[in-house]
Amino acid sequence: LQGAPEGVTEEAVRELVLSAEVVDVHDYHLWTLDGEHHILTMHVVVGESMDLKKAEVIKEKIKARLKALDISHATIEVEFNPECCGQQSC
């Protein structure tokens, strides 16, 4: 059954992500399929002046860093400040 992974906190993920030139994180969902394979989806907000190529580099950097928290699959949507995705948390 799916559930929240033990030993991985939202605060740890936020700290890791915010250290990668990210302004904010929202629409965050973290779960595990079997206690070993953790999955994360989230929206990250970057500065409006960042170009798409740099945003892609940031996204790949975040994914690499997440492996240290045993997050094997991450889907990251990049938003450019002040763009809003329409989610209530945005």
PDB file of N, CA, C and O in Angstrom:
ATOM      1  N   LEU A   1       0.827  -1.196   0.000  1.00  0.00           N
ATOM      2  CA  LEU A   1       0.000   0.000   0.000  1.00  0.00           C
ATOM      3  C   LEU A   1       0.861   1.245   0.000  1.00  0.00           C
ATOM      4  O   LEU A   1       1.946   1.260   0.581  1.00  0.00           O
ATOM      5  N   GLN A   2       0.381   2.276  -0.646  1.00  0.00           N
ATOM      6  CA  GLN A   2       1.117   3.530  -0.695  1.00  0.00           C
ATOM      7  C   GLN A   2       0.951   4.290   0.612  1.00  0.00           C
ATOM      8  O   GLN A   2      -0.096   4.217   1.257  1.00  0.00           O
ATOM      9  N   GLY A   3       1.981   5.011   0.993  1.00  0.00           N
ATOM     10  CA  GLY A   3       1.934   5.831   2.194  1.00  0.00           C
ATOM     11  C   GLY A   3       3.145   6.735   2.237  1.00  0.00           C
ATOM     12  O   GLY A   3       3.989   6.713   1.341  1.00  0.00           O
ATOM     13  N   ALA A   4       3.219   7.534   3.295  1.00  0.00           N
ATOM     14  CA  ALA A   4       4.362   8.441   3.467  1.00  0.00           C
ATOM     15  C   ALA A   4       5.596   7.636   3.843  1.00  0.00           C
ATOM     16  O   ALA A   4       5.513   6.746   4.690  1.00  0.00           O
ATOM     17  N   PRO A   5       6.736   7.929   3.233  1.00  0.00           N
ATOM     18  CA  PRO A   5       7.956   7.189   3.567  1.00  0.00           C
ATOM     19  C   PRO A   5       8.484   7.577   4.942  1.00  0.00           C
ATOM     20  O   PRO A   5       8.437   8.743   5.334  1.00  0.00           O
ATOM     21  N   GLU A   6       8.984   6.589   5.663  1.00  0.00           N
ATOM     22  CA  GLU A   6       9.587   6.850   6.963  1.00  0.00           C
ATOM     23  C   GLU A   6      10.968   7.464   6.774  1.00  0.00           C
ATOM     24  O   GLU A   6      11.704   7.088   5.862  1.00  0.00           O
ATOM     25  N   GLY A   7      11.312   8.402   7.633  1.00  0.00           N
ATOM     26  CA  GLY A   7      12.647   8.977   7.628  1.00  0.00           C
ATOM     27  C   GLY A   7      12.886  10.089   6.616  1.00  0.00           C
ATOM     28  O   GLY A   7      13.992  10.625   6.549  1.00  0.00           O
ATOM     29  N   VAL A   8      11.878  10.447   5.828  1.00  0.00           N
ATOM     30  CA  VAL A   8      12.023  11.556   4.878  1.00  0.00           C
ATOM     31  C   VAL A   8      10.981  12.600   5.253  1.00  0.00           C
ATOM     32  O   VAL A   8       9.779  12.355   5.150  1.00  0.00           O
ATOM     33  N   THR A   9      11.447  13.761   5.685  1.00  0.00           N
ATOM     34  CA  THR A   9      10.523  14.809   6.102  1.00  0.00           C
ATOM     35  C   THR A   9      10.347  15.860   5.012  1.00  0.00           C
ATOM     36  O   THR A   9      11.225  16.056   4.171  1.00  0.00           O
ATOM     37  N   GLU A  10       9.219  16.517   5.041  1.00  0.00           N
ATOM     38  CA  GLU A  10       8.969  17.607   4.096  1.00  0.00           C
ATOM     39  C   GLU A  10      10.004  18.711   4.297  1.00  0.00           C
ATOM     40  O   GLU A  10      10.454  19.326   3.330  1.00  0.00           O
ATOM     41  N   GLU A  11      10.381  18.960   5.549  1.00  0.00           N
ATOM     42  CA  GLU A  11      11.362  20.006   5.832  1.00  0.00           C
ATOM     43  C   GLU A  11      12.707  19.688   5.188  1.00  0.00           C
ATOM     44  O   GLU A  11      13.361  20.582   4.650  1.00  0.00           O
ATOM     45  N   ALA A  12      13.128  18.421   5.238  1.00  0.00           N
ATOM     46  CA  ALA A  12      14.404  18.028   4.626  1.00  0.00           C
ATOM     47  C   ALA A  12      14.369  18.228   3.117  1.00  0.00           C
ATOM     48  O   ALA A  12      15.342  18.693   2.523  1.00  0.00           O
ATOM     49  N   VAL A  13      13.252  17.877   2.503  1.00  0.00           N
ATOM     50  CA  VAL A  13      13.118  18.047   1.061  1.00  0.00           C
ATOM     51  C   VAL A  13      13.102  19.526   0.708  1.00  0.00           C
ATOM     52  O   VAL A  13      13.780  19.938  -0.234  1.00  0.00           O
ATOM     53  N   ARG A  14      12.339  20.337   1.447  1.00  0.00           N
ATOM     54  CA  ARG A  14      12.272  21.778   1.172  1.00  0.00           C
ATOM     55  C   ARG A  14      13.655  22.418   1.285  1.00  0.00           C
ATOM     56  O   ARG A  14      14.043  23.217   0.432  1.00  0.00           O
ATOM     57  N   GLU A  15      14.393  22.070   2.332  1.00  0.00           N
ATOM     58  CA  GLU A  15      15.728  22.632   2.535  1.00  0.00           C
ATOM     59  C   GLU A  15      16.638  22.277   1.357  1.00  0.00           C
ATOM     60  O   GLU A  15      17.366  23.132   0.853  1.00  0.00           O
ATOM     61  N   LEU A  16      16.595  21.034   0.927  1.00  0.00           N
ATOM     62  CA  LEU A  16      17.407  20.585  -0.192  1.00  0.00           C
ATOM     63  C   LEU A  16      17.037  21.339  -1.470  1.00  0.00           C
ATOM     64  O   LEU A  16      17.918  21.792  -2.201  1.00  0.00           O
ATOM     65  N   VAL A  17      15.761  21.471  -1.734  1.00  0.00           N
ATOM     66  CA  VAL A  17      15.284  22.112  -2.962  1.00  0.00           C
ATOM     67  C   VAL A  17      15.561  23.616  -2.944  1.00  0.00           C
ATOM     68  O   VAL A  17      15.998  24.176  -3.949  1.00  0.00           O
ATOM     69  N   LEU A  18      15.313  24.260  -1.827  1.00  0.00           N
ATOM     70  CA  LEU A  18      15.498  25.714  -1.750  1.00  0.00           C
ATOM     71  C   LEU A  18      16.969  26.122  -1.844  1.00  0.00           C
ATOM     72  O   LEU A  18      17.273  27.288  -2.094  1.00  0.00           O
ATOM     73  N   SER A  19      17.879  25.171  -1.646  1.00  0.00           N
ATOM     74  CA  SER A  19      19.300  25.494  -1.772  1.00  0.00           C
ATOM     75  C   SER A  19      19.753  25.471  -3.232  1.00  0.00           C
ATOM     76  O   SER A  19      20.933  25.677  -3.515  1.00  0.00           O
ATOM     77  N   ALA A  20      18.827  25.223  -4.159  1.00  0.00           N
ATOM     78  CA  ALA A  20      19.178  25.095  -5.582  1.00  0.00           C
ATOM     79  C   ALA A  20      18.589  26.226  -6.422  1.00  0.00           C
ATOM     80  O   ALA A  20      18.013  25.979  -7.482  1.00  0.00           O
ATOM     81  N   GLU A  21      18.735  27.476  -5.947  1.00  0.00           N
ATOM     82  CA  GLU A  21      18.250  28.650  -6.695  1.00  0.00           C
ATOM     83  C   GLU A  21      16.737  28.632  -6.905  1.00  0.00           C
ATOM     84  O   GLU A  21      16.233  29.128  -7.913  1.00  0.00           O
ATOM     85  N   VAL A  22      16.028  28.059  -5.949  1.00  0.00           N
ATOM     86  CA  VAL A  22      14.566  27.982  -5.991  1.00  0.00           C
ATOM     87  C   VAL A  22      14.006  28.962  -4.981  1.00  0.00           C
ATOM     88  O   VAL A  22      14.488  29.038  -3.851  1.00  0.00           O
ATOM     89  N   VAL A  23      12.985  29.719  -5.382  1.00  0.00           N
ATOM     90  CA  VAL A  23      12.367  30.731  -4.528  1.00  0.00           C
ATOM     91  C   VAL A  23      11.337  30.107  -3.589  1.00  0.00           C
ATOM     92  O   VAL A  23      11.235  30.495  -2.426  1.00  0.00           O
ATOM     93  N   ASP A  24      10.579  29.142  -4.098  1.00  0.00           N
ATOM     94  CA  ASP A  24       9.510  28.533  -3.293  1.00  0.00           C
ATOM     95  C   ASP A  24       9.192  27.150  -3.833  1.00  0.00           C
ATOM     96  O   ASP A  24       9.536  26.807  -4.964  1.00  0.00           O
ATOM     97  N   VAL A  25       8.524  26.360  -2.991  1.00  0.00           N
ATOM     98  CA  VAL A  25       8.053  25.022  -3.335  1.00  0.00           C
ATOM     99  C   VAL A  25       6.609  24.920  -2.885  1.00  0.00           C
ATOM    100  O   VAL A  25       6.274  25.340  -1.778  1.00  0.00           O
ATOM    101  N   HIS A  26       5.735  24.359  -3.743  1.00  0.00           N
ATOM    102  CA  HIS A  26       4.354  24.114  -3.332  1.00  0.00           C
ATOM    103  C   HIS A  26       3.795  22.937  -4.133  1.00  0.00           C
ATOM    104  O   HIS A  26       4.489  22.365  -4.974  1.00  0.00           O
ATOM    105  N   ASP A  27       2.566  22.590  -3.872  1.00  0.00           N
ATOM    106  CA  ASP A  27       1.900  21.429  -4.478  1.00  0.00           C
ATOM    107  C   ASP A  27       2.800  20.204  -4.352  1.00  0.00           C
ATOM    108  O   ASP A  27       3.083  19.507  -5.327  1.00  0.00           O
ATOM    109  N   TYR A  28       3.237  19.969  -3.120  1.00  0.00           N
ATOM    110  CA  TYR A  28       4.233  18.958  -2.762  1.00  0.00           C
ATOM    111  C   TYR A  28       3.517  17.665  -2.359  1.00  0.00           C
ATOM    112  O   TYR A  28       2.640  17.679  -1.495  1.00  0.00           O
ATOM    113  N   HIS A  29       3.896  16.553  -2.990  1.00  0.00           N
ATOM    114  CA  HIS A  29       3.311  15.246  -2.651  1.00  0.00           C
ATOM    115  C   HIS A  29       4.436  14.214  -2.635  1.00  0.00           C
ATOM    116  O   HIS A  29       5.134  14.032  -3.632  1.00  0.00           O
ATOM    117  N   LEU A  30       4.608  13.537  -1.493  1.00  0.00           N
ATOM    118  CA  LEU A  30       5.650  12.529  -1.336  1.00  0.00           C
ATOM    119  C   LEU A  30       5.012  11.253  -0.821  1.00  0.00           C
ATOM    120  O   LEU A  30       4.267  11.271   0.158  1.00  0.00           O
ATOM    121  N   TRP A  31       5.309  10.143  -1.488  1.00  0.00           N
ATOM    122  CA  TRP A  31       4.786   8.863  -1.037  1.00  0.00           C
ATOM    123  C   TRP A  31       5.760   7.754  -1.419  1.00  0.00           C
ATOM    124  O   TRP A  31       6.707   7.969  -2.175  1.00  0.00           O
ATOM    125  N   THR A  32       5.507   6.571  -0.882  1.00  0.00           N
ATOM    126  CA  THR A  32       6.324   5.413  -1.196  1.00  0.00           C
ATOM    127  C   THR A  32       5.424   4.289  -1.684  1.00  0.00           C
ATOM    128  O   THR A  32       4.298   4.131  -1.211  1.00  0.00           O
ATOM    129  N   LEU A  33       5.919   3.528  -2.612  1.00  0.00           N
ATOM    130  CA  LEU A  33       5.152   2.399  -3.126  1.00  0.00           C
ATOM    131  C   LEU A  33       5.303   1.167  -2.240  1.00  0.00           C
ATOM    132  O   LEU A  33       4.353   0.413  -2.028  1.00  0.00           O
ATOM    133  N   ASP A  34       6.522   0.979  -1.729  1.00  0.00           N
ATOM    134  CA  ASP A  34       6.810  -0.255  -1.002  1.00  0.00           C
ATOM    135  C   ASP A  34       7.753  -0.061   0.180  1.00  0.00           C
ATOM    136  O   ASP A  34       8.273  -1.041   0.714  1.00  0.00           O
ATOM    137  N   GLY A  35       7.983   1.166   0.595  1.00  0.00           N
ATOM    138  CA  GLY A  35       8.915   1.443   1.681  1.00  0.00           C
ATOM    139  C   GLY A  35      10.340   1.661   1.206  1.00  0.00           C
ATOM    140  O   GLY A  35      11.191   2.087   1.987  1.00  0.00           O
ATOM    141  N   GLU A  36      10.616   1.376  -0.063  1.00  0.00           N
ATOM    142  CA  GLU A  36      11.960   1.551  -0.612  1.00  0.00           C
ATOM    143  C   GLU A  36      12.003   2.526  -1.776  1.00  0.00           C
ATOM    144  O   GLU A  36      12.985   3.253  -1.929  1.00  0.00           O
ATOM    145  N   HIS A  37      10.972   2.558  -2.592  1.00  0.00           N
ATOM    146  CA  HIS A  37      10.926   3.416  -3.767  1.00  0.00           C
ATOM    147  C   HIS A  37      10.011   4.604  -3.486  1.00  0.00           C
ATOM    148  O   HIS A  37       8.786   4.479  -3.490  1.00  0.00           O
ATOM    149  N   HIS A  38      10.630   5.759  -3.242  1.00  0.00           N
ATOM    150  CA  HIS A  38       9.889   6.967  -2.890  1.00  0.00           C
ATOM    151  C   HIS A  38       9.660   7.814  -4.136  1.00  0.00           C
ATOM    152  O   HIS A  38      10.515   7.898  -5.019  1.00  0.00           O
ATOM    153  N   ILE A  39       8.493   8.434  -4.186  1.00  0.00           N
ATOM    154  CA  ILE A  39       8.089   9.238  -5.332  1.00  0.00           C
ATOM    155  C   ILE A  39       7.701  10.628  -4.844  1.00  0.00           C
ATOM    156  O   ILE A  39       7.061  10.770  -3.802  1.00  0.00           O
ATOM    157  N   LEU A  40       8.089  11.645  -5.594  1.00  0.00           N
ATOM    158  CA  LEU A  40       7.818  13.030  -5.224  1.00  0.00           C
ATOM    159  C   LEU A  40       7.311  13.791  -6.441  1.00  0.00           C
ATOM    160  O   LEU A  40       7.857  13.666  -7.538  1.00  0.00           O
ATOM    161  N   THR A  41       6.272  14.572  -6.237  1.00  0.00           N
ATOM    162  CA  THR A  41       5.853  15.552  -7.242  1.00  0.00           C
ATOM    163  C   THR A  41       5.789  16.898  -6.544  1.00  0.00           C
ATOM    164  O   THR A  41       5.395  16.985  -5.381  1.00  0.00           O
ATOM    165  N   MET A  42       6.178  17.949  -7.259  1.00  0.00           N
ATOM    166  CA  MET A  42       6.137  19.285  -6.660  1.00  0.00           C
ATOM    167  C   MET A  42       6.284  20.339  -7.741  1.00  0.00           C
ATOM    168  O   MET A  42       6.738  20.065  -8.852  1.00  0.00           O
ATOM    169  N   HIS A  43       5.890  21.548  -7.383  1.00  0.00           N
ATOM    170  CA  HIS A  43       6.112  22.721  -8.214  1.00  0.00           C
ATOM    171  C   HIS A  43       7.213  23.528  -7.540  1.00  0.00           C
ATOM    172  O   HIS A  43       7.177  23.750  -6.329  1.00  0.00           O
ATOM    173  N   VAL A  44       8.192  23.966  -8.325  1.00  0.00           N
ATOM    174  CA  VAL A  44       9.236  24.843  -7.801  1.00  0.00           C
ATOM    175  C   VAL A  44       9.155  26.175  -8.535  1.00  0.00           C
ATOM    176  O   VAL A  44       8.923  26.221  -9.743  1.00  0.00           O
ATOM    177  N   VAL A  45       9.347  27.244  -7.796  1.00  0.00           N
ATOM    178  CA  VAL A  45       9.288  28.593  -8.351  1.00  0.00           C
ATOM    179  C   VAL A  45      10.712  29.127  -8.433  1.00  0.00           C
ATOM    180  O   VAL A  45      11.465  29.096  -7.460  1.00  0.00           O
ATOM    181  N   VAL A  46      11.062  29.619  -9.624  1.00  0.00           N
ATOM    182  CA  VAL A  46      12.373  30.224  -9.839  1.00  0.00           C
ATOM    183  C   VAL A  46      12.169  31.680 -10.261  1.00  0.00           C
ATOM    184  O   VAL A  46      11.046  32.093 -10.547  1.00  0.00           O
ATOM    185  N   GLY A  47      13.232  32.441 -10.299  1.00  0.00           N
ATOM    186  CA  GLY A  47      13.144  33.851 -10.686  1.00  0.00           C
ATOM    187  C   GLY A  47      12.673  34.022 -12.117  1.00  0.00           C
ATOM    188  O   GLY A  47      12.977  33.202 -12.983  1.00  0.00           O
ATOM    189  N   GLU A  48      11.933  35.087 -12.359  1.00  0.00           N
ATOM    190  CA  GLU A  48      11.357  35.312 -13.691  1.00  0.00           C
ATOM    191  C   GLU A  48      12.417  35.533 -14.764  1.00  0.00           C
ATOM    192  O   GLU A  48      12.139  35.344 -15.949  1.00  0.00           O
ATOM    193  N   SER A  49      13.614  35.926 -14.375  1.00  0.00           N
ATOM    194  CA  SER A  49      14.653  36.176 -15.368  1.00  0.00           C
ATOM    195  C   SER A  49      15.425  34.911 -15.756  1.00  0.00           C
ATOM    196  O   SER A  49      16.259  34.955 -16.661  1.00  0.00           O
ATOM    197  N   MET A  50      15.161  33.797 -15.090  1.00  0.00           N
ATOM    198  CA  MET A  50      15.864  32.563 -15.418  1.00  0.00           C
ATOM    199  C   MET A  50      15.384  32.026 -16.774  1.00  0.00           C
ATOM    200  O   MET A  50      14.184  32.002 -17.050  1.00  0.00           O
ATOM    201  N   ASP A  51      16.321  31.601 -17.605  1.00  0.00           N
ATOM    202  CA  ASP A  51      15.913  31.054 -18.901  1.00  0.00           C
ATOM    203  C   ASP A  51      15.570  29.562 -18.762  1.00  0.00           C
ATOM    204  O   ASP A  51      15.876  28.937 -17.747  1.00  0.00           O
ATOM    205  N   LEU A  52      14.940  29.015 -19.786  1.00  0.00           N
ATOM    206  CA  LEU A  52      14.472  27.628 -19.743  1.00  0.00           C
ATOM    207  C   LEU A  52      15.616  26.629 -19.596  1.00  0.00           C
ATOM    208  O   LEU A  52      15.483  25.625 -18.897  1.00  0.00           O
ATOM    209  N   LYS A  53      16.729  26.903 -20.249  1.00  0.00           N
ATOM    210  CA  LYS A  53      17.871  25.995 -20.157  1.00  0.00           C
ATOM    211  C   LYS A  53      18.394  25.924 -18.726  1.00  0.00           C
ATOM    212  O   LYS A  53      18.679  24.836 -18.225  1.00  0.00           O
ATOM    213  N   LYS A  54      18.522  27.063 -18.072  1.00  0.00           N
ATOM    214  CA  LYS A  54      18.986  27.106 -16.681  1.00  0.00           C
ATOM    215  C   LYS A  54      17.964  26.428 -15.765  1.00  0.00           C
ATOM    216  O   LYS A  54      18.349  25.741 -14.819  1.00  0.00           O
ATOM    217  N   ALA A  55      16.676  26.611 -16.033  1.00  0.00           N
ATOM    218  CA  ALA A  55      15.630  25.960 -15.225  1.00  0.00           C
ATOM    219  C   ALA A  55      15.729  24.440 -15.345  1.00  0.00           C
ATOM    220  O   ALA A  55      15.525  23.725 -14.364  1.00  0.00           O
ATOM    221  N   GLU A  56      16.035  23.956 -16.522  1.00  0.00           N
ATOM    222  CA  GLU A  56      16.202  22.504 -16.719  1.00  0.00           C
ATOM    223  C   GLU A  56      17.406  21.990 -15.939  1.00  0.00           C
ATOM    224  O   GLU A  56      17.353  20.905 -15.361  1.00  0.00           O
ATOM    225  N   VAL A  57      18.485  22.756 -15.918  1.00  0.00           N
ATOM    226  CA  VAL A  57      19.674  22.383 -15.146  1.00  0.00           C
ATOM    227  C   VAL A  57      19.330  22.318 -13.663  1.00  0.00           C
ATOM    228  O   VAL A  57      19.740  21.386 -12.971  1.00  0.00           O
ATOM    229  N   ILE A  58      18.584  23.297 -13.173  1.00  0.00           N
ATOM    230  CA  ILE A  58      18.165  23.323 -11.767  1.00  0.00           C
ATOM    231  C   ILE A  58      17.329  22.091 -11.455  1.00  0.00           C
ATOM    232  O   ILE A  58      17.521  21.453 -10.420  1.00  0.00           O
ATOM    233  N   LYS A  59      16.412  21.761 -12.336  1.00  0.00           N
ATOM    234  CA  LYS A  59      15.542  20.600 -12.134  1.00  0.00           C
ATOM    235  C   LYS A  59      16.369  19.309 -12.042  1.00  0.00           C
ATOM    236  O   LYS A  59      16.112  18.478 -11.171  1.00  0.00           O
ATOM    237  N   GLU A  60      17.327  19.137 -12.901  1.00  0.00           N
ATOM    238  CA  GLU A  60      18.172  17.939 -12.869  1.00  0.00           C
ATOM    239  C   GLU A  60      19.055  17.919 -11.619  1.00  0.00           C
ATOM    240  O   GLU A  60      19.317  16.855 -11.058  1.00  0.00           O
ATOM    241  N   LYS A  61      19.512  19.095 -11.186  1.00  0.00           N
ATOM    242  CA  LYS A  61      20.308  19.188  -9.960  1.00  0.00           C
ATOM    243  C   LYS A  61      19.470  18.752  -8.759  1.00  0.00           C
ATOM    244  O   LYS A  61      19.954  18.025  -7.891  1.00  0.00           O
ATOM    245  N   ILE A  62      18.223  19.195  -8.710  1.00  0.00           N
ATOM    246  CA  ILE A  62      17.326  18.816  -7.618  1.00  0.00           C
ATOM    247  C   ILE A  62      17.110  17.313  -7.620  1.00  0.00           C
ATOM    248  O   ILE A  62      17.197  16.676  -6.570  1.00  0.00           O
ATOM    249  N   LYS A  63      16.831  16.737  -8.776  1.00  0.00           N
ATOM    250  CA  LYS A  63      16.609  15.292  -8.867  1.00  0.00           C
ATOM    251  C   LYS A  63      17.823  14.512  -8.377  1.00  0.00           C
ATOM    252  O   LYS A  63      17.672  13.511  -7.677  1.00  0.00           O
ATOM    253  N   ALA A  64      19.013  14.954  -8.732  1.00  0.00           N
ATOM    254  CA  ALA A  64      20.232  14.282  -8.274  1.00  0.00           C
ATOM    255  C   ALA A  64      20.371  14.379  -6.755  1.00  0.00           C
ATOM    256  O   ALA A  64      20.748  13.405  -6.102  1.00  0.00           O
ATOM    257  N   ARG A  65      20.074  15.534  -6.198  1.00  0.00           N
ATOM    258  CA  ARG A  65      20.165  15.721  -4.748  1.00  0.00           C
ATOM    259  C   ARG A  65      19.126  14.888  -4.000  1.00  0.00           C
ATOM    260  O   ARG A  65      19.387  14.412  -2.895  1.00  0.00           O
ATOM    261  N   LEU A  66      17.946  14.714  -4.601  1.00  0.00           N
ATOM    262  CA  LEU A  66      16.885  13.946  -3.954  1.00  0.00           C
ATOM    263  C   LEU A  66      17.254  12.479  -3.781  1.00  0.00           C
ATOM    264  O   LEU A  66      16.713  11.811  -2.900  1.00  0.00           O
ATOM    265  N   LYS A  67      18.144  11.978  -4.585  1.00  0.00           N
ATOM    266  CA  LYS A  67      18.577  10.585  -4.462  1.00  0.00           C
ATOM    267  C   LYS A  67      19.201  10.323  -3.093  1.00  0.00           C
ATOM    268  O   LYS A  67      19.141   9.201  -2.591  1.00  0.00           O
ATOM    269  N   ALA A  68      19.801  11.354  -2.485  1.00  0.00           N
ATOM    270  CA  ALA A  68      20.376  11.210  -1.147  1.00  0.00           C
ATOM    271  C   ALA A  68      19.302  10.940  -0.099  1.00  0.00           C
ATOM    272  O   ALA A  68      19.599  10.421   0.977  1.00  0.00           O
ATOM    273  N   LEU A  69      18.051  11.292  -0.409  1.00  0.00           N
ATOM    274  CA  LEU A  69      16.925  11.031   0.487  1.00  0.00           C
ATOM    275  C   LEU A  69      16.144   9.794   0.045  1.00  0.00           C
ATOM    276  O   LEU A  69      15.017   9.572   0.488  1.00  0.00           O
ATOM    277  N   ASP A  70      16.746   8.998  -0.823  1.00  0.00           N
ATOM    278  CA  ASP A  70      16.120   7.776  -1.352  1.00  0.00           C
ATOM    279  C   ASP A  70      14.842   8.056  -2.133  1.00  0.00           C
ATOM    280  O   ASP A  70      13.927   7.232  -2.158  1.00  0.00           O
ATOM    281  N   ILE A  71      14.786   9.213  -2.766  1.00  0.00           N
ATOM    282  CA  ILE A  71      13.655   9.532  -3.646  1.00  0.00           C
ATOM    283  C   ILE A  71      14.094   9.144  -5.055  1.00  0.00           C
ATOM    284  O   ILE A  71      14.912   9.821  -5.679  1.00  0.00           O
ATOM    285  N   SER A  72      13.537   8.051  -5.533  1.00  0.00           N
ATOM    286  CA  SER A  72      13.995   7.481  -6.799  1.00  0.00           C
ATOM    287  C   SER A  72      13.297   8.062  -8.016  1.00  0.00           C
ATOM    288  O   SER A  72      13.793   7.927  -9.135  1.00  0.00           O
ATOM    289  N   HIS A  73      12.159   8.703  -7.819  1.00  0.00           N
ATOM    290  CA  HIS A  73      11.441   9.283  -8.959  1.00  0.00           C
ATOM    291  C   HIS A  73      10.845  10.623  -8.528  1.00  0.00           C
ATOM    292  O   HIS A  73      10.122  10.701  -7.535  1.00  0.00           O
ATOM    293  N   ALA A  74      11.156  11.668  -9.282  1.00  0.00           N
ATOM    294  CA  ALA A  74      10.611  12.995  -8.976  1.00  0.00           C
ATOM    295  C   ALA A  74      10.073  13.632 -10.249  1.00  0.00           C
ATOM    296  O   ALA A  74      10.720  13.620 -11.296  1.00  0.00           O
ATOM    297  N   THR A  75       8.883  14.184 -10.131  1.00  0.00           N
ATOM    298  CA  THR A  75       8.302  14.976 -11.204  1.00  0.00           C
ATOM    299  C   THR A  75       8.261  16.411 -10.705  1.00  0.00           C
ATOM    300  O   THR A  75       7.611  16.709  -9.703  1.00  0.00           O
ATOM    301  N   ILE A  76       8.953  17.293 -11.402  1.00  0.00           N
ATOM    302  CA  ILE A  76       9.096  18.675 -10.951  1.00  0.00           C
ATOM    303  C   ILE A  76       8.570  19.608 -12.030  1.00  0.00           C
ATOM    304  O   ILE A  76       9.026  19.576 -13.173  1.00  0.00           O
ATOM    305  N   GLU A  77       7.612  20.432 -11.656  1.00  0.00           N
ATOM    306  CA  GLU A  77       7.109  21.457 -12.565  1.00  0.00           C
ATOM    307  C   GLU A  77       7.747  22.785 -12.169  1.00  0.00           C
ATOM    308  O   GLU A  77       7.684  23.187 -11.007  1.00  0.00           O
ATOM    309  N   VAL A  78       8.353  23.455 -13.124  1.00  0.00           N
ATOM    310  CA  VAL A  78       9.016  24.732 -12.862  1.00  0.00           C
ATOM    311  C   VAL A  78       8.077  25.870 -13.224  1.00  0.00           C
ATOM    312  O   VAL A  78       7.486  25.886 -14.303  1.00  0.00           O
ATOM    313  N   GLU A  79       7.947  26.823 -12.307  1.00  0.00           N
ATOM    314  CA  GLU A  79       7.162  28.037 -12.536  1.00  0.00           C
ATOM    315  C   GLU A  79       8.090  29.231 -12.383  1.00  0.00           C
ATOM    316  O   GLU A  79       9.006  29.221 -11.561  1.00  0.00           O
ATOM    317  N   PHE A  80       7.843  30.247 -13.177  1.00  0.00           N
ATOM    318  CA  PHE A  80       8.668  31.448 -13.132  1.00  0.00           C
ATOM    319  C   PHE A  80       7.922  32.532 -12.367  1.00  0.00           C
ATOM    320  O   PHE A  80       6.817  32.924 -12.743  1.00  0.00           O
ATOM    321  N   ASN A  81       8.532  33.009 -11.295  1.00  0.00           N
ATOM    322  CA  ASN A  81       7.943  34.030 -10.442  1.00  0.00           C
ATOM    323  C   ASN A  81       7.623  35.259 -11.295  1.00  0.00           C
ATOM    324  O   ASN A  81       8.511  35.681 -12.036  1.00  0.00           O
ATOM    325  N   PRO A  82       6.475  35.850 -11.257  1.00  0.00           N
ATOM    326  CA  PRO A  82       5.318  35.641 -10.387  1.00  0.00           C
ATOM    327  C   PRO A  82       4.224  34.762 -10.996  1.00  0.00           C
ATOM    328  O   PRO A  82       3.066  34.866 -10.592  1.00  0.00           O
ATOM    329  N   GLU A  83       4.558  33.909 -11.946  1.00  0.00           N
ATOM    330  CA  GLU A  83       3.589  32.989 -12.540  1.00  0.00           C
ATOM    331  C   GLU A  83       2.903  32.173 -11.446  1.00  0.00           C
ATOM    332  O   GLU A  83       3.522  31.825 -10.441  1.00  0.00           O
ATOM    333  N   CYS A  84       1.643  31.878 -11.645  1.00  0.00           N
ATOM    334  CA  CYS A  84       0.913  31.073 -10.670  1.00  0.00           C
ATOM    335  C   CYS A  84       0.239  29.922 -11.388  1.00  0.00           C
ATOM    336  O   CYS A  84      -0.346  30.102 -12.456  1.00  0.00           O
ATOM    337  N   CYS A  85       0.321  28.751 -10.803  1.00  0.00           N
ATOM    338  CA  CYS A  85      -0.214  27.550 -11.439  1.00  0.00           C
ATOM    339  C   CYS A  85      -1.723  27.395 -11.267  1.00  0.00           C
ATOM    340  O   CYS A  85      -2.334  26.555 -11.926  1.00  0.00           O
ATOM    341  N   GLY A  86      -2.325  28.188 -10.396  1.00  0.00           N
ATOM    342  CA  GLY A  86      -3.758  28.088 -10.165  1.00  0.00           C
ATOM    343  C   GLY A  86      -4.124  27.194  -8.993  1.00  0.00           C
ATOM    344  O   GLY A  86      -5.297  27.104  -8.631  1.00  0.00           O
ATOM    345  N   GLN A  87      -3.142  26.530  -8.394  1.00  0.00           N
ATOM    346  CA  GLN A  87      -3.409  25.726  -7.206  1.00  0.00           C
ATOM    347  C   GLN A  87      -3.695  26.646  -6.028  1.00  0.00           C
ATOM    348  O   GLN A  87      -3.207  27.776  -5.985  1.00  0.00           O
ATOM    349  N   GLN A  88      -4.462  26.180  -5.098  1.00  0.00           N
ATOM    350  CA  GLN A  88      -4.802  26.984  -3.932  1.00  0.00           C
ATOM    351  C   GLN A  88      -3.551  27.403  -3.156  1.00  0.00           C
ATOM    352  O   GLN A  88      -3.505  28.494  -2.588  1.00  0.00           O
ATOM    353  N   SER A  89      -2.536  26.529  -3.136  1.00  0.00           N
ATOM    354  CA  SER A  89      -1.321  26.818  -2.380  1.00  0.00           C
ATOM    355  C   SER A  89      -0.378  27.765  -3.104  1.00  0.00           C
ATOM    356  O   SER A  89       0.645  28.165  -2.548  1.00  0.00           O
ATOM    357  N   CYS A  90      -0.707  28.125  -4.326  1.00  0.00           N
ATOM    358  CA  CYS A  90       0.177  28.980  -5.119  1.00  0.00           C
ATOM    359  C   CYS A  90      -0.062  30.458  -4.801  1.00  0.00           C
ATOM    360  O   CYS A  90       0.594  31.327  -5.375  1.00  0.00           O
TER     361      CYS A  90
END
